[in-house]
Amino acid sequence: MAEFLSAFLIGILGAGHCVAMCGGLTAAIGVSNNLKSNLAYNIGRITSYTLAGLALGLIGYWLTSILFPILISLRFLSGVILILLGFYLARWYMGLTRLEKLFNRFWQFIAPLAQQSVQKNYFGAKFVAGMLWGWLPCGLVYSTLTWATSQANPISSALIMLAFGLGTMPALLFSAVISQQFKAVINHKITRALSGIILILFGLQTIYVGLLQVW
């Protein structure tokens, strides 16, 4: 349960990043002023996160069933990634942007399909658009996916990504009506710093759990 609450909190803490990266996107595709369409888009996006968590959780389970030390390695990797994510959200170190760039080529294949889907106005099309846009290169998503994979359990990994997606949902669902004052607060350097520190602590705790398993 603690992992799911933590994943939900990561989604909330990343609100400023989500609004900056995807808030304009929801407005551009014309769903921000239509709650039904916006809901379809966000459900599709979260579905992508959940399926990615399920798939990588299966891979993690398969790898760790072959060799247990892989699980420890995944724990350490996810802890490091969470620490980097903390620095990323606080804007102290933007190294995770390199990870986003690695997947830009993959996104180039999906982007045309996503663009076609957003032009259609029915619920199913917005859902598909959300699923496709869910693969938009994002350090926040990739970091959480790495942590989810370290669970080495497809169900737990999927639920972590679901909880994370639900945490990001309020900021994106109402991105068009969020006041400029609120946007200023969530993007303020103090808010970013607090979010970063909390995520760094998550990362350190994850590494600590890995050390306990070694000992």
PyMOL commands that set and color helices and strands:
alter all, ss='L'
color gray80, all
select helices_A, chain A and resi 2-13+15-28+35-66+69-90+96-102+104-118+123-133+139-149+154-173+180-186+189-214
alter helices_A, ss='H'
color red, helices_A
deselect
rebuild
show_as cartoon
